[in-house]
């Protein structure tokens, strides 16, 4: 059986949220094949970067975040990006 993972589940795996413990526990115990789509992966990237920018940098606006990234890069989210990359190698992508 395949389990399709959505953005909220993936974000909960990668960033501490109220649902992180449940998501991690399910992910570790499940014996199913996990799948997602490229668009969900892209949404997870965007959502995670936005959440971390808000939390760590107090940047809420999209344009302010774009300016910050142009000037200073993604260093504020490097752990998240590394974990997302690792996760992308574990999960299959459906059509």
C-alpha positions, 0 to 999 in steps of 0.5 A: 500500500502507498501512503501519500504525504501532503505538505502539512505532514512533511513540514511536521516531520522537518520543523517542530510543530504541534503535530511533529511527535505524531508525524515522526512516530507514524513515519518511523513505524509505518511499513507502507511505501511513502509517496508525494508529488513534486508540487507537494515537495515544492510547497514544503520547501516554500512553507518551511522557509517561510516558517523559519524566516518568521521564527528566526528572522521575524520576516513575514512578508514575501518580498522582505524574505526575497530581499533577505535571501538575495543578500544573505542566502538560505543559511537561516534554513540550512538544517531544514534544507539538508533534512528536506534533501534527505527526505526527498531521497526516501520518498517516491514521487508519484505522477 
